[in-house]
Each structure stands twice: as C-alpha cells, then as structure tokens.
Amino acid sequence: PPPFTGVWMGDSKLCAIGVHCGNHITSHGLALNCCTDLTWFDHIIPCGLEGKSVTSLSHELGRHITVDHVLEPFFDSFQEVFDCTLDFSEDHG
C-alpha cells in the first residue's frame, strides 16, 4: 500500500510503479532496476521514503541482468496476468 507502492525485496525497492492523472489524460509506467548503477541513489531519498534503499536484479541475483534479459518474460507475464495480446507492430491501422 502507499507509500510502499512498487516491487520490494525486503526493505529495498526493486521496481517503481506510477500513475499520473491530469488534464483528462492518464499515464502510467514502471521502472524495473535491472543493471542500474545504485550509487546514484546515495545522493537522494528514493521515492521520498527515508530509511529505505533501492536494489536491482543484478545486485540481488549476483550476476549482470540487462533489460534485454527481462523483456520477453515480462511481456509474457503481462499478457498472462491481463489476459491480453500485445501488438508490437508499427502499423496499428
């Protein structure tokens, strides 16, 4: 629940999830830390949550995980959870 929205591993945030509504437009997105340089987070209070840290898949798994590694399983899971088919074609007719 807010303010702890996202994906957490213990007290460390792995993925931020956000929704913004304004001017009759809703935008949403997520930021999954794959191989992020975590030292940048030493200079801020991530997501305004004092005393919490940020982690990445690479850090947690102890090996280099790139965005390319996670795209296919992420999209597969997304389609399964939301019972939909993603269309990656450029021509949406």
C-alpha positions as CSV (number, residue, x, y, z in Angstrom):
1,P,0.0,0.0,0.0
2,P,1.1,3.6,-0.4
3,P,3.7,4.9,0.1
4,F,5.3,1.5,-0.5
5,T,3.9,1.0,-4.0
6,G,6.1,-1.0,-6.3
7,V,8.0,-4.2,-6.1
8,W,10.1,-4.7,-3.0
9,M,12.8,-7.2,-1.9
10,G,12.8,-6.8,1.9
11,D,13.4,-3.1,2.6
12,S,14.8,-2.4,-0.8
13,K,12.7,-1.2,-3.8
14,L,13.3,-3.1,-7.0
15,C,10.6,-1.6,-9.2
16,A,8.8,1.7,-9.1
17,I,5.2,1.9,-10.4
18,G,3.5,5.1,-11.1
19,V,0.2,6.6,-12.3
20,H,-0.4,10.3,-13.1
21,C,-3.8,11.8,-13.9
22,G,-4.1,15.3,-15.3
23,N,-5.9,17.3,-18.0
24,H,-8.1,14.3,-18.8
25,I,-5.1,12.2,-19.5
26,T,-3.9,9.2,-17.5
27,S,-0.3,8.0,-17.9
28,H,1.3,5.1,-16.1
29,G,4.6,3.3,-16.1
30,L,7.2,1.3,-14.2
31,A,10.9,1.4,-13.7
32,L,12.4,-2.0,-13.1
33,N,16.0,-1.8,-12.0
34,C,18.0,-4.4,-14.0
35,C,21.6,-3.3,-14.0
36,T,21.2,0.2,-12.6
37,D,24.2,2.0,-11.0
38,L,22.8,2.0,-7.5
39,T,25.4,4.6,-6.3
40,W,23.2,7.4,-7.7
41,F,20.6,6.6,-5.1
42,D,23.1,7.5,-2.3
43,H,22.5,11.2,-3.2
44,I,18.7,11.2,-2.9
45,I,15.9,9.9,-0.8
46,P,14.4,7.4,-3.4
47,C,10.6,7.9,-3.8
48,G,10.7,10.1,-0.7
49,L,11.0,7.1,1.5
50,E,13.5,7.8,4.2
51,G,15.4,4.8,5.6
52,K,14.6,2.6,2.5
53,S,17.1,1.6,-0.1
54,V,16.9,0.6,-3.8
55,T,18.2,-2.6,-5.3
56,S,18.4,-4.2,-8.8
57,L,18.0,-7.6,-10.3
58,S,21.8,-7.7,-11.0
59,H,22.6,-7.0,-7.3
60,E,20.0,-9.4,-6.0
61,L,21.0,-12.3,-8.3
62,G,24.7,-11.6,-8.2
63,R,25.1,-11.5,-12.0
64,H,24.6,-9.0,-14.8
65,I,20.9,-8.8,-15.8
66,T,20.1,-6.4,-18.7
67,V,16.8,-5.1,-19.9
68,D,17.0,-7.5,-22.9
69,H,17.1,-10.4,-20.4
70,V,13.8,-9.4,-18.8
71,L,11.7,-8.1,-21.7
72,E,10.4,-11.4,-23.0
73,P,9.5,-12.9,-19.6
74,F,8.0,-9.6,-18.6
75,F,5.8,-9.3,-21.7
76,D,4.7,-13.0,-21.3
77,S,3.7,-12.4,-17.7
78,F,1.9,-9.2,-18.6
79,Q,-0.2,-10.9,-21.2
80,E,-1.0,-13.8,-18.8
81,V,-2.0,-11.5,-15.9
82,F,-4.0,-9.1,-18.0
83,D,-5.4,-11.8,-20.4
84,C,-4.4,-9.8,-23.5
85,T,-2.2,-10.0,-26.5
86,L,0.5,-7.3,-27.0
87,D,0.9,-6.0,-30.5
88,F,4.4,-4.8,-31.4
89,S,3.7,-3.9,-35.0
90,E,4.3,-0.3,-36.1
91,D,1.2,-0.2,-38.2
92,H,-1.8,-0.1,-35.9
93,G,-4.2,0.7,-38.8
